[in-house]
Amino acid sequence: MPRNVEIKARVSDLASLTAKAKALAGDDGSYTQQVDTFFNAANGRLKLRSVKGERAKLIHYNRPDQSGPKLSDFHITLIDDVDGLKKVLANTMGVKGEVKKTRHLIMYDQTRIHIDDVDGLGHFMELEVQLREDQTVADGERIAHDIMDKLDINKEDLITSAYMDLLLKNV
Protein backbone atom coordinates (compact mmCIF):
# COMPACT_ATOMS: atom_id res chain seq x y z
CA MET A 1 0.00 0.00 0.00
CA PRO A 2 1.46 3.39 -0.95
CA ARG A 3 2.21 5.70 1.95
CA ASN A 4 3.10 9.38 2.25
CA VAL A 5 4.07 11.57 5.14
CA GLU A 6 2.33 14.89 4.53
CA ILE A 7 2.10 18.42 5.82
CA LYS A 8 -0.14 21.23 4.66
CA ALA A 9 0.33 24.94 5.44
CA ARG A 10 -1.06 28.34 4.57
CA VAL A 11 1.21 30.48 2.40
CA SER A 12 1.54 34.18 3.12
CA ASP A 13 4.40 34.98 0.69
CA LEU A 14 3.74 32.99 -2.49
CA ALA A 15 6.64 34.46 -4.48
CA SER A 16 9.19 33.70 -1.75
CA LEU A 17 7.98 30.12 -1.20
CA THR A 18 7.92 29.40 -4.93
CA ALA A 19 11.45 30.76 -5.41
CA LYS A 20 12.78 28.69 -2.48
CA ALA A 21 11.10 25.51 -3.72
CA LYS A 22 12.43 25.98 -7.26
CA ALA A 23 15.95 26.66 -5.96
CA LEU A 24 15.83 23.65 -3.64
CA ALA A 25 14.71 21.29 -6.40
CA GLY A 26 16.66 22.89 -9.22
CA ASP A 27 13.50 22.75 -11.32
CA ASP A 28 10.62 25.06 -12.26
CA GLY A 29 8.02 22.29 -11.91
CA SER A 30 4.71 22.07 -13.73
CA TYR A 31 1.18 23.47 -13.41
CA THR A 32 -2.20 21.73 -13.57
CA GLN A 33 -5.81 22.71 -13.10
CA GLN A 34 -7.49 20.18 -10.80
CA VAL A 35 -11.08 19.57 -9.76
CA ASP A 36 -11.57 17.19 -6.83
CA THR A 37 -15.12 16.00 -6.21
CA PHE A 38 -15.45 14.58 -2.69
CA PHE A 39 -18.03 11.97 -1.80
CA ASN A 40 -19.58 11.02 1.54
CA ALA A 41 -17.38 8.06 2.42
CA ALA A 42 -18.01 5.83 5.43
CA ASN A 43 -14.27 5.38 5.95
CA GLY A 44 -11.55 7.93 5.17
CA ARG A 45 -11.91 10.33 2.26
CA LEU A 46 -12.93 9.55 -1.32
CA LYS A 47 -12.37 11.97 -4.19
CA LEU A 48 -12.57 11.88 -7.94
CA ARG A 49 -9.78 14.03 -9.40
CA SER A 50 -10.13 15.52 -12.87
CA VAL A 51 -7.08 17.12 -14.47
CA LYS A 52 -7.23 18.61 -17.94
CA GLY A 53 -5.30 16.43 -20.40
CA GLU A 54 -4.95 13.47 -17.99
CA ARG A 55 -7.00 10.41 -17.06
CA ALA A 56 -9.17 10.97 -14.02
CA LYS A 57 -8.26 9.29 -10.73
CA LEU A 58 -10.43 7.91 -7.97
CA ILE A 59 -8.48 8.36 -4.74
CA HIS A 60 -9.32 6.91 -1.35
CA TYR A 61 -7.14 7.97 1.58
CA ASN A 62 -6.92 7.89 5.34
CA ARG A 63 -5.05 10.70 7.03
CA PRO A 64 -5.47 12.01 10.56
CA ASP A 65 -6.45 15.64 11.08
CA GLN A 66 -3.42 16.77 13.03
CA SER A 67 -0.84 19.51 12.74
CA GLY A 68 2.61 18.65 11.41
CA PRO A 69 3.77 15.62 9.46
CA LYS A 70 1.21 12.81 9.33
CA LEU A 71 0.93 9.45 7.63
CA SER A 72 -1.46 9.10 4.70
CA ASP A 73 -2.41 5.65 3.38
CA PHE A 74 -4.00 5.81 -0.06
CA HIS A 75 -5.22 3.88 -3.07
CA ILE A 76 -5.56 5.32 -6.57
CA THR A 77 -7.33 3.87 -9.58
CA LEU A 78 -7.40 5.41 -13.06
CA ILE A 79 -10.80 6.22 -14.53
CA ASP A 80 -11.78 6.44 -18.19
CA ASP A 81 -15.47 7.37 -17.77
CA VAL A 82 -15.23 10.21 -15.25
CA ASP A 83 -18.74 11.54 -15.85
CA GLY A 84 -20.32 8.10 -15.53
CA LEU A 85 -18.45 7.26 -12.32
CA LYS A 86 -19.19 10.68 -10.86
CA LYS A 87 -22.91 10.14 -11.46
CA VAL A 88 -22.85 6.64 -9.92
CA LEU A 89 -20.95 7.80 -6.82
CA ALA A 90 -23.11 10.91 -6.43
CA ASN A 91 -26.29 8.81 -6.62
CA THR A 92 -25.07 6.18 -4.16
CA MET A 93 -22.97 8.17 -1.69
CA GLY A 94 -23.83 11.81 -2.18
CA VAL A 95 -21.41 14.61 -3.01
CA LYS A 96 -19.72 16.31 -0.07
CA GLY A 97 -18.36 19.14 -2.22
CA GLU A 98 -15.85 20.18 -4.82
CA VAL A 99 -12.37 21.68 -4.60
CA LYS A 100 -10.99 23.59 -7.59
CA LYS A 101 -7.33 24.51 -7.60
CA THR A 102 -4.32 25.42 -9.66
CA ARG A 103 -1.44 23.22 -8.53
CA HIS A 104 2.23 23.97 -9.05
CA LEU A 105 4.15 20.71 -8.58
CA ILE A 106 7.87 20.75 -7.85
CA MET A 107 9.67 17.45 -7.20
CA TYR A 108 12.53 17.38 -4.71
CA ASP A 109 14.07 13.92 -4.33
CA GLN A 110 11.20 11.71 -3.10
CA THR A 111 9.01 14.65 -2.06
CA ARG A 112 6.23 16.29 -4.01
CA ILE A 113 6.03 20.00 -3.19
CA HIS A 114 2.58 21.30 -4.10
CA ILE A 115 1.95 25.03 -4.20
CA ASP A 116 -1.82 25.41 -4.52
CA ASP A 117 -4.15 28.29 -5.34
CA VAL A 118 -7.47 26.98 -4.05
CA ASP A 119 -10.69 28.67 -5.22
CA GLY A 120 -12.40 30.26 -2.22
CA LEU A 121 -9.49 29.65 0.17
CA GLY A 122 -6.24 31.16 -1.14
CA HIS A 123 -2.66 29.92 -1.27
CA PHE A 124 -1.36 26.78 0.44
CA MET A 125 1.51 24.37 0.16
CA GLU A 126 1.74 20.65 0.76
CA LEU A 127 4.66 18.32 1.15
CA GLU A 128 4.12 14.67 0.27
CA VAL A 129 7.13 12.57 1.22
CA GLN A 130 6.64 9.39 -0.79
CA LEU A 131 7.88 6.63 1.50
CA ARG A 132 9.83 3.75 0.05
CA GLU A 133 9.17 0.22 1.32
CA ASP A 134 12.26 0.34 3.54
CA GLN A 135 11.39 3.69 5.15
CA THR A 136 9.53 4.27 8.39
CA VAL A 137 7.06 7.00 9.20
CA ALA A 138 9.78 8.55 11.39
CA ASP A 139 12.06 8.71 8.31
CA GLY A 140 9.33 10.56 6.40
CA GLU A 141 8.69 12.93 9.31
CA ARG A 142 12.41 13.76 9.47
CA ILE A 143 12.48 14.49 5.71
CA ALA A 144 9.34 16.65 5.98
CA HIS A 145 10.76 18.68 8.88
CA ASP A 146 14.02 19.20 6.98
CA ILE A 147 12.20 20.51 3.90
CA MET A 148 9.93 22.68 6.07
CA ASP A 149 13.07 24.28 7.51
CA LYS A 150 14.58 24.80 4.06
CA LEU A 151 11.36 26.44 2.81
CA ASP A 152 10.88 28.48 6.01
CA ILE A 153 7.48 26.94 6.77
CA ASN A 154 6.38 28.09 10.22
CA LYS A 155 4.62 25.66 12.55
CA GLU A 156 1.87 28.23 13.16
CA ASP A 157 1.02 28.14 9.43
CA LEU A 158 0.37 24.37 9.46
CA ILE A 159 -3.21 23.24 9.00
CA THR A 160 -4.76 19.97 10.06
CA SER A 161 -7.56 19.34 7.60
CA ALA A 162 -8.23 18.88 3.89
CA TYR A 163 -9.20 21.76 1.59
CA MET A 164 -12.70 20.29 1.40
CA ASP A 165 -13.06 20.55 5.18
CA LEU A 166 -11.87 24.17 5.12
CA LEU A 167 -14.36 25.04 2.40
CA LEU A 168 -17.19 23.41 4.34
CA LYS A 169 -16.24 25.46 7.40
CA ASN A 170 -16.10 28.61 5.23
CA VAL A 171 -12.65 29.45 6.58
Buried (B, 14 or more C-beta within 10 A) or exposed (E): EEBBBBBBBBBEEBEEBBEBBBEBBEBEBEEBEBBBBBBEBEEBBBBBBBBEEEEBBBBBBEBEEEBBBBBBEBEEEEBEEBEEBBEEBBEEBEBBBBBBBBBBBBBBEBBBBBBBBBEEBBBBBBBBBBBEEEBEBEBBBBBBBEBBEEBEBEEEBBBBBBBBBBBEEEE
